[in-house]
């Protein structure tokens, strides 16, 4: 044993702390428990309960105000607020934010003032809990549920359930913005909704950037041309009305097409599509049926076109059927014809919805 104060007995280079005999550190224990005012005063406890319930009621009111603002305030048609944003945006944001905020405040106050307030010490144990520990955990959970008071505080419980339930109402209302309902689609105007595009009988195919009409004689075997509906390039000569803003972008996205030409003998026309080509020229939607990416990677020897997003591959010689990848439906085909001047025109709109698949579309065989 090393005598206290005998520093010479420590070997040079040896850590002095290692030479001190190890002794266990005494357990300092926990400080005395401080009772909360609500633990000792029933009047304050009831007051806190009413405060928590009030927060949940305010959350419910905000949820209702969100729905009211959604249907009464139109985007772009209302006055600007003091922060430069439209009334609809501000009202929706404040209402939804208030609904979430008051639920959060209510739960925090519930935990601080009403739930069980006991210090718990948990010793470290092996990662694999024993059966006894698991049983103890379940008992602790049950005890926690009991101490939360959710069973014996119906006012808090019911207002919380009401606030959380009404919070789902704004989410349901917002689903309305995902697209038109079935009734709206059934009565939609031409070129709107999910079922139709701007294409119609006699509309010319034009180059997607210049807007110039395309003659059938200009397309060579092996060519792939990105094109669009003539209606998106209105002039005095063609007589189409100008489309602007969001409507223009929607119609551009849905009406985008690719034109390819191959030897007529290589084409396998689908049933009822025998007259949809012009001298080996075919036209398909440019939008992949998987998740709606634009496609144009063409392999002229196999007549396959590839989507760059997820590698869905379509055989353009065989009605654009899927030969590889996650897509489950062929590319919609636009029936073609030529007008009196030799320009390519559409026989009609697409006979099926374009773009990514959705739940109401029937899978084509």
N, C-alpha and C positions, 0 to 999 in steps of 0.2 A: 504494500500500500504506500501511496505517496503522501508524505506528511504535508499538511498545509503550510504554505509559505516557502517550501523547498523547491524553488524554481530550477535548481541545478539538476534535480533528479529527472527532469523532462528531457528526453532525447532531442537533440537539435533537429529541426525539420518536422518534428511530430506535432500534430494539432493539439493545442492545449485543451480544447473542449473535449477531446476524446479521452483525456486522462481523468476527467471528472466522473465520478460514479453516477450512473444514470438512475434517476429517481422519478417515479410517476408524478405527473402534475395533478394536483388536487382538483377535483371537480368544482368549478366555481359556482355551479348551480344556476338557477334562474332568478331574476329579480322578482320581487313580490308582485303579484298580479294586481294591475290597476283596473278597478271596475269602471265601466263606462256609466255615464249618467242614465242611459236607457236600461242598464242592468239593474239599477237600484230604485228607479223611479218609474212606476207604472204609467204615470201621466205623460212623462217624456217618451216612453216606449210607444204609447198610442199616437202621440204627436208625430214621431218618426215614421210610424206605419202609414199615417195619412199623407205625409210628405212623399214617401215612396210611391204610394198609389197615385198621387197627383202627377208625378213625373210620367207614369205610364198613361194616364188619361191625356196629358198634353201630347204624348207621342201619338195616341189615337187621333186626336184632333188634327195634328200635322198630316197624318196619313190621309184623312178625309180632304183636307185642304189641297193636298197634292192632286187628287183626282179632280176636284173642282177646278183648279187652275189649268189642268191638262185640257179639259173640255171647254173652258170659257175663254182662255187666252190663246190667240193664234200667233204663231211664229211670224215675225216680220210685220204684222198688222197692228201692233200695239206700240204705245209710247216707249221711248227709251228711259231707263231709270237713271238715277244720279250717278251710278257707276259705269254708265255707258253700255250696259247690256239691256236687251229687251225685257219687257215685263214678264213674258212667259218663262224665259230662262231663269230670271231671278226668283220668280214665284216657285217654280218647280224645284230649284236648288235649295231654297230656304225651307220649303215644306219637307222634302225628303231628308235634308240634313237635320232639321228639327226632330223628325220622327226617330232617327237613329240616336241623336244626341240625348233626348229625354229618356230613352230606354237605357242608355249607358249610365246616365246620372242616377236613375232609379235603382239600377242594379248595384252601383257603387255604394249608394247610401244604404241600401238593404244590407250589404255585406258589412259596412262599417258600424251600423247602429243596431241591427236586429239579429243577425246571424250569430251563432255561438262564437264566443271569444275566449278560447283557451289555448295556452301555449302547449305545444307538442314537441317532444324530443324524440327523434328517430335515430337509433344507432345504426351504424353502417353494417351491412350484412352482405353475404354472397349474392352474386347476380341472380342465381337460381333460387327463387323463394321456396321455402318449404310449404307443405300443406297447411301448417299452422299459421304461417305468415299470410297466406292467401285468404284463409278464413278470417284472420284478423283484419285484413284489408277490406273485405266485404262488410265486416261489422263496422269498420270505420266509415265506410261510405254510407251505410244505413244510419249511423249516428250523425254523420254530417247532414244528411237529408232531414233527419229529425230536428237537429239544432238549427237548420236554416229557417224552420218555422213555416215552410210552405204548406204543410198539412193543417196547421192550426191558425194560419193567417189567411183566411179566404179572401179578404179584401186585396192584399198584396198579390196573391196568386191569380185571382181573376182579372185584375187590371193588367198584370204582366201578360197573361195569355191573350187578353184583348189587344194590347199594344203590339205584340209580336204577330198576332193574326192579321191585324189591319196593315201591318208593315208589308205584308205580301200583296196587298191590293195595288199599290203603285207598280210593283213588278208585273202584275197581271195586265194592268192598263198599258204599260210600256210595250207589251208584246204586240199591241195593235200597230206599232210602227214597223214591225218586221215585214209587213206586206198586206195586200188586200185580202179580205175574207172570201170565202167561197161565193157568197152572194154578189160581192163586188166584182169578182172575176167573171162571173156569169153575165153581168151587165156592163162590163167594162167597155170603154171606148176603144176604137181601133188603135192598135199599137201600144196599149197600156197594159199593166198587170203582168202576170206571170205567163199567161197562155199565148199571147200574140206579140208580134213585132210590128215595125212600121212597113214591112214589105207588103206589097199588094200586087194584084194582076197588072201587068204592063209596065211596072216600074223598072227603069234601066239600072244596070249594074255599073258603078263608076269606081275609078281608082280611089283608094281610101284617103289619099293626101291631096291630090289635085282636083278630084271631083269630075274628071273627064270620062265620058261614056266609053265603053269597051266594045269594040267590034269582035265578032267571033273569029274573023279572019286574022286578027292581031295576035291571037293566042297560038303558041307553038307547042308541039308535043314535048312534055317534060316541064313546061312552065308551071309555076305557082304564083298567082297574083292575089295580093290582099286588096279587097274591095269593100264597098259600102253601098247603101241605098242612095239613089239619086235624090230622094227627098231631103237628105241631110245637107245638100248643096243647092239651095233654092236660087233660081235665076228667073228673069222675066220670060225666058224662052220655055223653061219647063213648068212654070206656073205653081211650084210648090211654095207653101207658106214657110216663113223662117221660124225655126225652133231655137230657143235660147236657154241658157242656164242649165239647171239640173236635168230638165226634160231632154235637152240635146245630148247630154252625156249618157243618159239612160238609153236613148235610142241608138246612139253610136255603139254602146256596149252590146246591146241585144242584136243589132242588125249587122255586125261585123261578119264578113264571109271570106272564104278562100276559094279561088277558082283554079282548077287544074285541068290539064288536057293530056289524054293518053290515047293509045290506039283503040278505036271502038271495039275491036275484038277482044280486048283485055278486060272490058267492063262486064261485071256480073250484076245486072240491074235487079233490084228487089222487086217483089210482087207489087204490081201496079205502078212501077216506076220506069217502065220501058221507054216512055217518051219524055223523061226528065232531063235528057242530055242533048247537046247540040254538037254533032261531029266529034264526039269523044270528049267534049267539055262538060265537066261536072262542077257543081257548086255546093259547098257545105258551110255550116256555121263554124266560125273561127273559135268559138268558146267551148272548152273542154267540158264534157258532161260529168267530170268528177267533182271538182270544186270551182270551176269557172275560169281557169287560166286561159289566156290567149295562146293558140298554137299556130305554128307555121314551119316547123322543122320537117322538111319534106325529103323523102328518099325516092327519087324518080324511078329507080330500077325495080323497086318492090311496090311502089305506090303507097308506102306507109307514111303517115304523118305522126310526129311525136309531140307530146305535151312536155315542155321543159320543166314543169313543176314537179310532177310525180311519175313521169315516164309512161303515161298511158299512151298506147300506140293503136292507131286506127288504120284499117285497110280501105283506102279511098276507092279502089276498084271494086270492092264488094260492099257497097252501101255504107262505108265507113264503120264497119263492125270492129269491135274491140279485139285485138289480137294479143295485147299484153297490158299489164298495169292494173291499177285499182278502179278505173272507170268501168261501169256496168252497162252503159247504154251507148249505141252508136252516135256519131255526130249527126244532128238533123240535116237533112238534105233539102236544098232549095230547088224546086223544079224550074228548068230553064227553057227559054224559047228565044227567037230573034224577031225583031220588028222589021218593018218594011225597009229600013235603012241598013239592016245588017247588024244592029247593036243587040247585045245580050240583054234580055229582059226576064223578069220573074213571071212564071205562070200564076203564082199565088203567094201567099205567106207560107212560112214553114208549116207543115202539117202536124207538128209536135212542138212542145215548149223547148226553147233553147236554153243553154246554160247548165249550171250544176243541177244535179238531180234533187228532187224534194219529195216529200212523203206522198203527195197526191198523184205522182206520175206513175203510169203503168210501165212495167219493164217490158221492152220490146224483145221479141224472140229473134 
